[in-house]
Amino acid sequence: MLTGFENVMEGFDASAYDGISEWKEKDLRTVVIAAVGFRAAEDGMQHAKKVRMPLEDFVETV
């Protein structure tokens, strides 16, 4: 069963991310992080049907 959370990261230090960004000056804070990179050659999900949402539906640019 696939849940969509196969590669979830948890337990990150949000205050550490806030400390290296300029977000405090803008009254913002870190609430989520995402890994960006390349798929492994043996990735079993590479041929699964993908769900693509418009970027505007889940990202807010500040």
Distance bins in CASP14 RR format, pairs under 12 A and 6 or more apart:
PFRMAT RR
TARGET T0000
AUTHOR 0000-0000-0000
RMODE 2
METHOD distances of the structure
MODEL  1
2 44 0 0 0 0 0 1 0 0 0 0 0
2 45 1 0 0 1 0 0 0 0 0 0 0
2 48 1 0 0 1 0 0 0 0 0 0 0
2 49 0 0 0 0 0 1 0 0 0 0 0
2 50 0 0 0 0 0 1 0 0 0 0 0
2 51 0 0 0 0 0 1 0 0 0 0 0
3 45 0 0 0 0 0 1 0 0 0 0 0
4 45 0 0 0 0 1 0 0 0 0 0 0
4 48 0 0 0 0 0 1 0 0 0 0 0
4 50 0 0 0 0 0 1 0 0 0 0 0
4 51 0 0 0 0 1 0 0 0 0 0 0
6 35 0 0 0 0 0 1 0 0 0 0 0
6 43 0 0 0 0 0 1 0 0 0 0 0
6 44 0 0 0 0 1 0 0 0 0 0 0
6 45 1 0 0 1 0 0 0 0 0 0 0
6 48 0 0 0 0 0 1 0 0 0 0 0
7 33 0 0 0 0 0 1 0 0 0 0 0
7 34 0 0 0 0 1 0 0 0 0 0 0
7 35 1 0 0 1 0 0 0 0 0 0 0
7 36 0 0 0 0 0 1 0 0 0 0 0
7 37 0 0 0 0 0 1 0 0 0 0 0
7 39 0 0 0 0 0 1 0 0 0 0 0
7 40 0 0 0 0 0 1 0 0 0 0 0
7 43 0 0 0 0 0 1 0 0 0 0 0
7 45 0 0 0 0 1 0 0 0 0 0 0
8 32 0 0 0 0 0 1 0 0 0 0 0
8 33 0 0 0 0 0 1 0 0 0 0 0
8 34 0 0 0 0 0 1 0 0 0 0 0
8 35 0 0 0 0 1 0 0 0 0 0 0
9 17 0 0 0 0 0 1 0 0 0 0 0
9 32 0 0 0 0 1 0 0 0 0 0 0
9 33 1 0 0 1 0 0 0 0 0 0 0
9 34 0 0 0 0 1 0 0 0 0 0 0
9 35 1 0 0 1 0 0 0 0 0 0 0
9 36 0 0 0 0 0 1 0 0 0 0 0
10 32 0 0 0 0 0 1 0 0 0 0 0
10 33 0 0 0 0 1 0 0 0 0 0 0
11 17 0 0 0 0 0 1 0 0 0 0 0
11 30 0 0 0 0 0 1 0 0 0 0 0
11 32 0 0 0 0 0 1 0 0 0 0 0
11 33 0 0 0 0 1 0 0 0 0 0 0
12 18 0 0 0 0 0 1 0 0 0 0 0
12 30 1 0 0 1 0 0 0 0 0 0 0
12 31 0 0 0 0 0 1 0 0 0 0 0
12 32 0 0 0 0 1 0 0 0 0 0 0
12 33 1 0 1 0 0 0 0 0 0 0 0
12 34 0 0 0 0 0 1 0 0 0 0 0
12 35 0 0 0 0 0 1 0 0 0 0 0
13 19 0 0 0 0 1 0 0 0 0 0 0
13 20 0 0 0 0 0 1 0 0 0 0 0
13 30 0 0 0 0 1 0 0 0 0 0 0
13 33 0 0 0 0 1 0 0 0 0 0 0
14 20 0 0 0 0 0 1 0 0 0 0 0
14 21 0 0 0 0 0 1 0 0 0 0 0
14 23 0 0 0 0 0 1 0 0 0 0 0
14 24 0 0 0 0 0 1 0 0 0 0 0
14 28 0 0 0 0 0 1 0 0 0 0 0
14 29 1 0 0 1 0 0 0 0 0 0 0
14 30 1 0 1 0 0 0 0 0 0 0 0
14 31 1 0 0 1 0 0 0 0 0 0 0
14 32 0 0 0 0 1 0 0 0 0 0 0
14 33 0 0 0 0 1 0 0 0 0 0 0
15 21 0 0 0 0 0 1 0 0 0 0 0
15 23 0 0 0 0 0 1 0 0 0 0 0
15 24 0 0 0 0 1 0 0 0 0 0 0
15 29 0 0 0 0 1 0 0 0 0 0 0
15 30 1 0 0 1 0 0 0 0 0 0 0
15 31 0 0 0 0 0 1 0 0 0 0 0
16 29 0 0 0 0 0 1 0 0 0 0 0
16 30 0 0 0 0 1 0 0 0 0 0 0
16 33 0 0 0 0 0 1 0 0 0 0 0
17 23 0 0 0 0 1 0 0 0 0 0 0
17 24 0 0 0 0 0 1 0 0 0 0 0
17 28 0 0 0 0 0 1 0 0 0 0 0
17 29 0 0 0 0 1 0 0 0 0 0 0
17 30 1 0 1 0 0 0 0 0 0 0 0
17 31 0 0 0 0 1 0 0 0 0 0 0
17 32 0 0 0 0 1 0 0 0 0 0 0
17 33 1 0 0 1 0 0 0 0 0 0 0
17 34 0 0 0 0 0 1 0 0 0 0 0
18 24 1 0 1 0 0 0 0 0 0 0 0
18 25 0 0 0 0 0 1 0 0 0 0 0
18 26 0 0 0 0 0 1 0 0 0 0 0
18 27 0 0 0 0 0 1 0 0 0 0 0
18 28 0 0 0 0 1 0 0 0 0 0 0
18 29 1 0 1 0 0 0 0 0 0 0 0
18 30 1 0 1 0 0 0 0 0 0 0 0
18 31 0 0 0 0 0 1 0 0 0 0 0
18 33 0 0 0 0 0 1 0 0 0 0 0
19 25 0 0 0 0 0 1 0 0 0 0 0
19 28 0 0 0 0 0 1 0 0 0 0 0
19 29 0 0 0 0 1 0 0 0 0 0 0
19 30 0 0 0 0 1 0 0 0 0 0 0
20 30 0 0 0 0 1 0 0 0 0 0 0
21 28 0 0 0 0 1 0 0 0 0 0 0
21 29 0 0 0 0 1 0 0 0 0 0 0
21 30 1 0 0 1 0 0 0 0 0 0 0
21 33 0 0 0 0 0 1 0 0 0 0 0
21 62 0 0 0 0 0 1 0 0 0 0 0
22 28 0 0 0 0 1 0 0 0 0 0 0
22 62 0 0 0 0 0 1 0 0 0 0 0
23 29 1 0 0 1 0 0 0 0 0 0 0
23 30 1 0 0 1 0 0 0 0 0 0 0
23 31 0 0 0 0 0 1 0 0 0 0 0
23 62 0 0 0 0 1 0 0 0 0 0 0
24 30 0 0 0 0 0 1 0 0 0 0 0
25 62 0 0 0 0 0 1 0 0 0 0 0
26 62 1 0 0 1 0 0 0 0 0 0 0
27 62 0 0 0 0 0 1 0 0 0 0 0
28 60 0 0 0 0 0 1 0 0 0 0 0
28 61 0 0 0 0 0 1 0 0 0 0 0
28 62 1 0 0 1 0 0 0 0 0 0 0
29 62 0 0 0 0 0 1 0 0 0 0 0
31 60 0 0 0 0 0 1 0 0 0 0 0
32 58 0 0 0 0 0 1 0 0 0 0 0
32 59 0 0 0 0 0 1 0 0 0 0 0
32 60 0 0 0 0 0 1 0 0 0 0 0
34 58 0 0 0 0 0 1 0 0 0 0 0
34 59 0 0 0 0 0 1 0 0 0 0 0
37 43 0 0 0 0 0 1 0 0 0 0 0
38 46 0 0 0 0 0 1 0 0 0 0 0
39 45 0 0 0 0 1 0 0 0 0 0 0
39 46 1 0 1 0 0 0 0 0 0 0 0
39 47 0 0 0 0 0 1 0 0 0 0 0
39 48 0 0 0 0 0 1 0 0 0 0 0
39 50 0 0 0 0 0 1 0 0 0 0 0
40 46 0 0 0 0 1 0 0 0 0 0 0
51 57 0 0 0 0 0 1 0 0 0 0 0
51 58 0 0 0 0 0 1 0 0 0 0 0
52 58 0 0 0 0 0 1 0 0 0 0 0
53 59 0 0 0 0 1 0 0 0 0 0 0
55 61 0 0 0 0 1 0 0 0 0 0 0
END
